[in-house]
């Protein structure tokens, strides 16, 4: 991924991710310390013939917490 998350300033409105079905081991953390919790809703997704998932998410506001099954 080649983008910078401005999490400390709460500037993320939309996420566009390409998720590849492989693991490489150690690397940079996607969400670093200081990340402000935010909720996102899936807008659209595509799965390629090689299994890559391309997903777009839109910011929907604050994170709502609760209990599973409640």
Biopython code that builds the backbone (N, CA, C, O; Angstrom):
import numpy as np
from Bio.PDB.StructureBuilder import StructureBuilder

atoms = [
    (1, "UNK", "N", (0.833, -1.160, 0.000)),
    (1, "UNK", "CA", (0.000, 0.000, 0.000)),
    (1, "UNK", "C", (0.884, 1.231, 0.000)),
    (1, "UNK", "O", (1.903, 1.283, 0.689)),
    (2, "UNK", "N", (0.487, 2.202, -0.768)),
    (2, "UNK", "CA", (1.275, 3.422, -0.880)),
    (2, "UNK", "C", (0.422, 4.631, -0.536)),
    (2, "UNK", "O", (0.105, 5.446, -1.403)),
    (3, "UNK", "N", (0.057, 4.743, 0.720)),
    (3, "UNK", "CA", (-0.668, 5.931, 1.159)),
    (3, "UNK", "C", (-0.347, 6.176, 2.621)),
    (3, "UNK", "O", (0.133, 5.288, 3.327)),
    (4, "UNK", "N", (-0.615, 7.373, 3.056)),
    (4, "UNK", "CA", (-0.325, 7.759, 4.429)),
    (4, "UNK", "C", (-1.638, 7.989, 5.154)),
    (4, "UNK", "O", (-2.472, 8.772, 4.699)),
    (5, "UNK", "N", (-1.825, 7.319, 6.270)),
    (5, "UNK", "CA", (-3.014, 7.536, 7.076)),
    (5, "UNK", "C", (-2.757, 8.686, 8.034)),
    (5, "UNK", "O", (-1.860, 8.608, 8.873)),
    (6, "UNK", "N", (-3.521, 9.730, 7.918)),
    (6, "UNK", "CA", (-3.402, 10.878, 8.818)),
    (6, "UNK", "C", (-4.292, 10.631, 10.028)),
    (6, "UNK", "O", (-5.224, 11.393, 10.286)),
    (7, "UNK", "N", (-4.003, 9.568, 10.768)),
    (7, "UNK", "CA", (-4.860, 9.158, 11.859)),
    (7, "UNK", "C", (-4.805, 10.104, 13.054)),
    (7, "UNK", "O", (-5.825, 10.341, 13.701)),
    (8, "UNK", "N", (-3.641, 10.641, 13.350)),
    (8, "UNK", "CA", (-3.514, 11.516, 14.513)),
    (8, "UNK", "C", (-4.351, 12.781, 14.358)),
    (8, "UNK", "O", (-4.750, 13.385, 15.353)),
    (9, "UNK", "N", (-4.620, 13.186, 13.110)),
    (9, "UNK", "CA", (-5.421, 14.376, 12.851)),
    (9, "UNK", "C", (-6.835, 14.044, 12.419)),
    (9, "UNK", "O", (-7.602, 14.945, 12.078)),
    (10, "UNK", "N", (-7.201, 12.753, 12.427)),
    (10, "UNK", "CA", (-8.543, 12.286, 12.085)),
    (10, "UNK", "C", (-8.960, 12.733, 10.682)),
    (10, "UNK", "O", (-10.045, 13.287, 10.504)),
    (11, "UNK", "N", (-8.099, 12.494, 9.683)),
    (11, "UNK", "CA", (-8.339, 12.968, 8.324)),
    (11, "UNK", "C", (-8.701, 11.862, 7.334)),
    (11, "UNK", "O", (-8.695, 12.107, 6.128)),
    (12, "UNK", "N", (-9.016, 10.654, 7.801)),
    (12, "UNK", "CA", (-9.347, 9.553, 6.895)),
    (12, "UNK", "C", (-10.848, 9.536, 6.648)),
    (12, "UNK", "O", (-11.632, 9.320, 7.572)),
    (13, "UNK", "N", (-11.254, 9.766, 5.385)),
    (13, "UNK", "CA", (-12.664, 9.742, 5.006)),
    (13, "UNK", "C", (-13.032, 8.480, 4.226)),
    (13, "UNK", "O", (-14.186, 8.051, 4.224)),
    (14, "UNK", "N", (-12.036, 7.895, 3.567)),
    (14, "UNK", "CA", (-12.295, 6.752, 2.711)),
    (14, "UNK", "C", (-11.044, 5.884, 2.637)),
    (14, "UNK", "O", (-9.923, 6.392, 2.642)),
    (15, "UNK", "N", (-11.249, 4.567, 2.569)),
    (15, "UNK", "CA", (-10.149, 3.627, 2.406)),
    (15, "UNK", "C", (-10.355, 2.854, 1.119)),
    (15, "UNK", "O", (-11.465, 2.404, 0.833)),
    (16, "UNK", "N", (-9.301, 2.697, 0.345)),
    (16, "UNK", "CA", (-9.312, 1.855, -0.851)),
    (16, "UNK", "C", (-8.177, 0.860, -0.670)),
    (16, "UNK", "O", (-7.005, 1.239, -0.656)),
    (17, "UNK", "N", (-8.529, -0.415, -0.532)),
    (17, "UNK", "CA", (-7.549, -1.440, -0.210)),
    (17, "UNK", "C", (-7.457, -2.487, -1.307)),
    (17, "UNK", "O", (-8.461, -2.856, -1.916)),
    (18, "UNK", "N", (-6.247, -2.957, -1.551)),
    (18, "UNK", "CA", (-5.995, -4.131, -2.382)),
    (18, "UNK", "C", (-5.410, -5.175, -1.444)),
    (18, "UNK", "O", (-4.315, -5.003, -0.907)),
    (19, "UNK", "N", (-6.142, -6.245, -1.255)),
    (19, "UNK", "CA", (-5.730, -7.280, -0.315)),
    (19, "UNK", "C", (-5.276, -8.499, -1.111)),
    (19, "UNK", "O", (-6.066, -9.129, -1.814)),
    (20, "UNK", "N", (-3.989, -8.818, -0.990)),
    (20, "UNK", "CA", (-3.403, -9.939, -1.728)),
    (20, "UNK", "C", (-3.364, -11.180, -0.833)),
    (20, "UNK", "O", (-3.015, -11.070, 0.342)),
    (21, "UNK", "N", (-3.711, -12.344, -1.357)),
    (21, "UNK", "CA", (-3.759, -13.565, -0.540)),
    (21, "UNK", "C", (-2.387, -14.198, -0.313)),
    (21, "UNK", "O", (-2.116, -15.297, -0.795)),
    (22, "UNK", "N", (-1.523, -13.491, 0.426)),
    (22, "UNK", "CA", (-0.219, -14.041, 0.769)),
    (22, "UNK", "C", (0.297, -13.355, 2.015)),
    (22, "UNK", "O", (-0.142, -12.258, 2.359)),
    (23, "UNK", "N", (1.216, -13.993, 2.681)),
    (23, "UNK", "CA", (1.852, -13.379, 3.840)),
    (23, "UNK", "C", (3.349, -13.316, 3.580)),
    (23, "UNK", "O", (3.931, -14.233, 3.000)),
    (24, "UNK", "N", (3.956, -12.233, 4.011)),
    (24, "UNK", "CA", (5.370, -12.014, 3.756)),
    (24, "UNK", "C", (6.208, -12.001, 5.024)),
    (24, "UNK", "O", (7.435, -11.949, 4.949)),
    (25, "UNK", "N", (5.576, -12.046, 6.172)),
    (25, "UNK", "CA", (6.332, -12.007, 7.427)),
    (25, "UNK", "C", (6.280, -10.637, 8.052)),
    (25, "UNK", "O", (5.222, -10.011, 8.110)),
    (26, "UNK", "N", (7.419, -10.170, 8.519)),
    (26, "UNK", "CA", (7.476, -8.888, 9.225)),
    (26, "UNK", "C", (7.408, -7.726, 8.237)),
    (26, "UNK", "O", (7.810, -7.845, 7.080)),
    (27, "UNK", "N", (6.894, -6.614, 8.718)),
    (27, "UNK", "CA", (6.814, -5.423, 7.891)),
    (27, "UNK", "C", (6.258, -4.262, 8.695)),
    (27, "UNK", "O", (6.145, -4.337, 9.919)),
    (28, "UNK", "N", (5.915, -3.194, 8.003)),
    (28, "UNK", "CA", (5.360, -2.020, 8.663)),
    (28, "UNK", "C", (3.962, -2.322, 9.173)),
    (28, "UNK", "O", (3.210, -3.081, 8.561)),
    (29, "UNK", "N", (3.629, -1.717, 10.302)),
    (29, "UNK", "CA", (2.280, -1.838, 10.834)),
    (29, "UNK", "C", (1.350, -0.947, 10.013)),
    (29, "UNK", "O", (1.686, 0.194, 9.693)),
    (30, "UNK", "N", (0.194, -1.475, 9.683)),
    (30, "UNK", "CA", (-0.770, -0.701, 8.906)),
    (30, "UNK", "C", (-1.356, 0.429, 9.750)),
    (30, "UNK", "O", (-1.455, 1.567, 9.291)),
    (31, "UNK", "N", (-1.747, 0.106, 10.990)),
    (31, "UNK", "CA", (-2.285, 1.109, 11.897)),
    (31, "UNK", "C", (-1.268, 1.294, 13.014)),
    (31, "UNK", "O", (-1.063, 0.394, 13.828)),
    (32, "UNK", "N", (-0.641, 2.446, 13.053)),
    (32, "UNK", "CA", (0.401, 2.739, 14.021)),
    (32, "UNK", "C", (-0.228, 3.291, 15.298)),
    (32, "UNK", "O", (-1.438, 3.510, 15.352)),
    (33, "UNK", "N", (0.577, 3.510, 16.307)),
    (33, "UNK", "CA", (0.096, 4.109, 17.556)),
    (33, "UNK", "C", (-0.525, 5.466, 17.268)),
    (33, "UNK", "O", (-0.079, 6.181, 16.371)),
    (34, "UNK", "N", (-1.542, 5.818, 18.021)),
    (34, "UNK", "CA", (-2.192, 7.104, 17.846)),
    (34, "UNK", "C", (-3.366, 7.066, 16.886)),
    (34, "UNK", "O", (-3.936, 8.110, 16.568)),
    (35, "UNK", "N", (-3.733, 5.897, 16.424)),
    (35, "UNK", "CA", (-4.861, 5.776, 15.497)),
    (35, "UNK", "C", (-6.155, 6.117, 16.223)),
    (35, "UNK", "O", (-6.418, 5.597, 17.308)),
    (36, "UNK", "N", (-6.953, 6.979, 15.633)),
    (36, "UNK", "CA", (-8.239, 7.353, 16.199)),
    (36, "UNK", "C", (-9.278, 6.346, 15.719)),
    (36, "UNK", "O", (-9.414, 6.154, 14.510)),
    (37, "UNK", "N", (-10.022, 5.691, 16.625)),
    (37, "UNK", "CA", (-11.022, 4.714, 16.196)),
    (37, "UNK", "C", (-12.070, 5.356, 15.288)),
    (37, "UNK", "O", (-12.548, 6.458, 15.559)),
    (38, "UNK", "N", (-12.418, 4.661, 14.216)),
    (38, "UNK", "CA", (-13.421, 5.156, 13.269)),
    (38, "UNK", "C", (-14.131, 3.968, 12.645)),
    (38, "UNK", "O", (-13.532, 2.910, 12.452)),
    (39, "UNK", "N", (-15.406, 4.141, 12.332)),
    (39, "UNK", "CA", (-16.199, 3.093, 11.692)),
    (39, "UNK", "C", (-16.254, 3.353, 10.190)),
    (39, "UNK", "O", (-16.332, 4.502, 9.756)),
    (40, "UNK", "N", (-16.213, 2.287, 9.402)),
    (40, "UNK", "CA", (-16.271, 2.369, 7.947)),
    (40, "UNK", "C", (-17.308, 1.388, 7.428)),
    (40, "UNK", "O", (-17.530, 0.336, 8.028)),
    (41, "UNK", "N", (-17.942, 1.729, 6.316)),
    (41, "UNK", "CA", (-18.907, 0.862, 5.658)),
    (41, "UNK", "C", (-18.387, 0.512, 4.272)),
    (41, "UNK", "O", (-17.867, 1.367, 3.555)),
    (42, "UNK", "N", (-18.533, -0.750, 3.909)),
    (42, "UNK", "CA", (-18.092, -1.209, 2.600)),
    (42, "UNK", "C", (-18.976, -0.611, 1.519)),
    (42, "UNK", "O", (-20.197, -0.765, 1.554)),
    (43, "UNK", "N", (-18.354, 0.080, 0.544)),
    (43, "UNK", "CA", (-19.084, 0.660, -0.578)),
    (43, "UNK", "C", (-19.156, -0.312, -1.750)),
    (43, "UNK", "O", (-20.220, -0.526, -2.330)),
    (44, "UNK", "N", (-18.010, -0.896, -2.089)),
    (44, "UNK", "CA", (-17.967, -1.864, -3.173)),
    (44, "UNK", "C", (-16.742, -2.742, -3.027)),
    (44, "UNK", "O", (-15.754, -2.359, -2.400)),
    (45, "UNK", "N", (-16.818, -3.920, -3.613)),
    (45, "UNK", "CA", (-15.668, -4.809, -3.606)),
    (45, "UNK", "C", (-15.650, -5.650, -4.878)),
    (45, "UNK", "O", (-16.687, -5.951, -5.469)),
    (46, "UNK", "N", (-14.446, -6.015, -5.271)),
    (46, "UNK", "CA", (-14.225, -6.842, -6.451)),
    (46, "UNK", "C", (-13.209, -7.902, -6.046)),
    (46, "UNK", "O", (-12.246, -7.604, -5.339)),
    (47, "UNK", "N", (-13.418, -9.137, -6.490)),
    (47, "UNK", "CA", (-12.435, -10.193, -6.290)),
    (47, "UNK", "C", (-11.923, -10.577, -7.668)),
    (47, "UNK", "O", (-12.698, -10.977, -8.536)),
    (48, "UNK", "N", (-10.608, -10.453, -7.868)),
    (48, "UNK", "CA", (-10.022, -10.757, -9.174)),
    (48, "UNK", "C", (-9.866, -12.271, -9.340)),
    (48, "UNK", "O", (-10.059, -13.028, -8.389)),
    (49, "UNK", "N", (-9.523, -12.697, -10.530)),
    (49, "UNK", "CA", (-9.349, -14.123, -10.814)),
    (49, "UNK", "C", (-8.176, -14.727, -10.054)),
    (49, "UNK", "O", (-8.103, -15.946, -9.897)),
    (50, "UNK", "N", (-7.255, -13.886, -9.579)),
    (50, "UNK", "CA", (-6.111, -14.373, -8.801)),
    (50, "UNK", "C", (-6.368, -14.303, -7.291)),
    (50, "UNK", "O", (-5.481, -14.624, -6.500)),
    (51, "UNK", "N", (-7.564, -13.890, -6.889)),
    (51, "UNK", "CA", (-7.920, -13.845, -5.479)),
    (51, "UNK", "C", (-7.653, -12.532, -4.782)),
    (51, "UNK", "O", (-7.859, -12.432, -3.573)),
    (52, "UNK", "N", (-7.199, -11.515, -5.509)),
    (52, "UNK", "CA", (-6.973, -10.195, -4.911)),
    (52, "UNK", "C", (-8.332, -9.545, -4.661)),
    (52, "UNK", "O", (-9.192, -9.529, -5.541)),
    (53, "UNK", "N", (-8.514, -9.015, -3.467)),
    (53, "UNK", "CA", (-9.753, -8.312, -3.121)),
    (53, "UNK", "C", (-9.479, -6.817, -3.208)),
    (53, "UNK", "O", (-8.546, -6.314, -2.582)),
    (54, "UNK", "N", (-10.289, -6.111, -3.982)),
    (54, "UNK", "CA", (-10.199, -4.654, -4.082)),
    (54, "UNK", "C", (-11.461, -4.120, -3.417)),
    (54, "UNK", "O", (-12.573, -4.372, -3.881)),
    (55, "UNK", "N", (-11.278, -3.378, -2.326)),
    (55, "UNK", "CA", (-12.417, -2.926, -1.531)),
    (55, "UNK", "C", (-12.339, -1.430, -1.263)),
    (55, "UNK", "O", (-11.267, -0.880, -1.012)),
    (56, "UNK", "N", (-13.510, -0.780, -1.322)),
    (56, "UNK", "CA", (-13.623, 0.646, -1.006)),
    (56, "UNK", "C", (-14.542, 0.797, 0.203)),
    (56, "UNK", "O", (-15.642, 0.244, 0.238)),
    (57, "UNK", "N", (-14.075, 1.548, 1.184)),
    (57, "UNK", "CA", (-14.834, 1.801, 2.400)),
    (57, "UNK", "C", (-15.017, 3.297, 2.603)),
    (57, "UNK", "O", (-14.117, 4.079, 2.295)),
    (58, "UNK", "N", (-16.172, 3.700, 3.117)),
    (58, "UNK", "CA", (-16.464, 5.098, 3.414)),
    (58, "UNK", "C", (-16.615, 5.263, 4.922)),
    (58, "UNK", "O", (-17.193, 4.408, 5.593)),
    (59, "UNK", "N", (-16.101, 6.350, 5.440)),
    (59, "UNK", "CA", (-16.205, 6.663, 6.870)),
    (59, "UNK", "C", (-17.657, 6.877, 7.244)),
    (59, "UNK", "O", (-18.380, 7.611, 6.571)),
    (60, "UNK", "N", (-18.086, 6.224, 8.335)),
    (60, "UNK", "CA", (-19.476, 6.365, 8.781)),
    (60, "UNK", "C", (-19.589, 6.964, 10.167)),
    (60, "UNK", "O", (-20.697, 7.098, 10.688)),
    (61, "UNK", "N", (-18.476, 7.327, 10.776)),
    (61, "UNK", "CA", (-18.550, 7.994, 12.070)),
    (61, "UNK", "C", (-17.776, 7.272, 13.150)),
    (61, "UNK", "O", (-16.802, 6.569, 12.885)),
    (62, "UNK", "N", (-18.232, 7.464, 14.366)),
    (62, "UNK", "CA", (-17.567, 6.888, 15.532)),
    (62, "UNK", "C", (-17.823, 5.393, 15.617)),
    (62, "UNK", "O", (-18.793, 4.881, 15.058)),
    (63, "UNK", "N", (-16.953, 4.711, 16.314)),
    (63, "UNK", "CA", (-17.088, 3.288, 16.533)),
    (63, "UNK", "C", (-18.148, 3.048, 17.597)),
    (63, "UNK", "O", (-18.116, 3.656, 18.666)),
    (64, "UNK", "N", (-19.083, 2.159, 17.296)),
    (64, "UNK", "CA", (-20.117, 1.788, 18.267)),
    (64, "UNK", "C", (-19.727, 0.441, 18.858)),
    (64, "UNK", "O", (-19.498, -0.527, 18.133)),
    (65, "UNK", "N", (-19.656, 0.391, 20.178)),
    (65, "UNK", "CA", (-19.271, -0.851, 20.839)),
    (65, "UNK", "C", (-20.481, -1.448, 21.551)),
    (65, "UNK", "O", (-21.475, -0.769, 21.810)),
    (66, "UNK", "N", (-20.370, -2.696, 21.847)),
    (66, "UNK", "CA", (-21.450, -3.393, 22.550)),
    (66, "UNK", "C", (-21.037, -4.829, 22.757)),
    (66, "UNK", "O", (-19.862, -5.175, 22.639)),
    (67, "UNK", "N", (-22.014, -5.667, 23.067)),
    (67, "UNK", "CA", (-21.755, -7.079, 23.301)),
    (67, "UNK", "C", (-22.331, -7.888, 22.145)),
    (67, "UNK", "O", (-23.385, -7.564, 21.598)),
    (68, "UNK", "N", (-21.616, -8.943, 21.792)),
    (68, "UNK", "CA", (-22.088, -9.844, 20.753)),
    (68, "UNK", "C", (-23.304, -10.586, 21.264)),
    (68, "UNK", "O", (-23.287, -11.142, 22.362)),
    (69, "UNK", "N", (-24.361, -10.594, 20.463)),
    (69, "UNK", "CA", (-25.576, -11.309, 20.847)),
    (69, "UNK", "C", (-26.508, -10.523, 21.745)),
    (69, "UNK", "O", (-27.554, -11.029, 22.150)),
    (70, "UNK", "N", (-26.141, -9.291, 22.061)),
    (70, "UNK", "CA", (-26.989, -8.476, 22.960)),
    (70, "UNK", "C", (-28.000, -7.679, 22.158)),
    (70, "UNK", "O", (-28.797, -6.937, 22.732)),
]
sb = StructureBuilder()
sb.init_structure("model")
sb.init_model(0)
sb.init_chain("A")
sb.init_seg("    ")
for serial, (resi, resn, name, xyz) in enumerate(atoms, 1):
    if name == "N":
        sb.init_residue(resn, " ", resi, " ")
    sb.init_atom(name, np.array(xyz, "f"), 0.0, 1.0, " ", f" {name:<3s}", serial, name[0])
structure = sb.get_structure()
